[in-house]
Amino acid sequence: MELGHLFQGHALNAVDAKGRVSVPASFRALIGKRALANSLDPDNTLMIGEHGGGDCLTALDPVASAELDSRLRTSIEDMDELEARRADAFGSLESVKFDTAGRMQLSPMLRALGGIEDLAFFVGAGSTFQIWNPLTAMRKLPETSRNRKPLAFLLNERGIAA
């Protein structure tokens, strides 16, 4: 992986009643760059599921999916355990396409898993990114998290007390 090809930054985007939300522009551009740098088709597809901590959603582009599979294969020798871990890691994900303007639709199940309502807080997490209900993020992110102040600022801009 080339330096600079990590998801960084944050955004607070509106979610409409049908679950449509825009992937932040910087994340969209990076998804394409990461795919091309790794000889993959930049097909605007994300794999999204519940984060391991259960408080938000996690989104993997094709590169992160391949990295996860590689890490599992190299760390687990027992085939039955590997199969079980792969099923847990990949079976719970949902394929979500976004259009050229970055609009994607979170299914009712994904919205329920992430507690996503009318706003989504996107946070870069290196090879993946997270999608939070912003109020949940304010409650659950550690007090020392550097994401809390930008989120509070963004919420205050929308007239929402953090």
Residue, then its C-alpha position, 0 to 999 in steps of 0.5 A: m500500500e502506498l503512503g497517502h492511500l489511507f482514509q483520513g478525515h471526517a464529514l457529517n452528511a445528511v441521510d434522507a428518509k430512504g437512507r440515501v447519503s453521500v460518501p465524502a468526496s475525499f473518501r470517494a476519490l481515495i477508493g478509486k486511487r486505492a483500487l487502481a494502485n492495487s490493480l483492482d477495478p474501481d467499481n464504486t462498491l463498498m462492503i458495509g457492516e456492523h463494526g466489531g465494537g457494535d456502536c457504528l458501521t464499518a466500510l471496506d473498499p475492495v482493497a480493505s476487503a482483500e487485506l482483511d482476507s490476506r490477514l486472516r489467511t496468514s494468521i489462521e492455519d486451521m482450515d475450519e477456523l479460517e472458514a468460520r472467521r471468514a464467514d463471520a468477517f465477510g458474511s455479515l457485510e452488505s454490498v453497497k454501490f455509490d453513484t458518480a456523485g457519491r450517493m449510496q443507499l444504506s439499507p434499513m438493516l444497516r441503518a438499524l445496525g449503526g443507529i443511523e437516522d438523519l445524519a451520518f458522521f464519517v470517520g477515516a480509520g486508515s484502510t477502512f472508514q466508520i459511519w456513526n450516528p453522530l450523537t452516539a459518537m459523542r456518547k461513545l467516543p473516548e473523551t480523549s478522541r480527537n474526533r469529538k471536537p470536530l464532530a461537536f463543531l459540525l453538530n453546532e453548525r447545524g444547530i444541534a447541541a453536542 
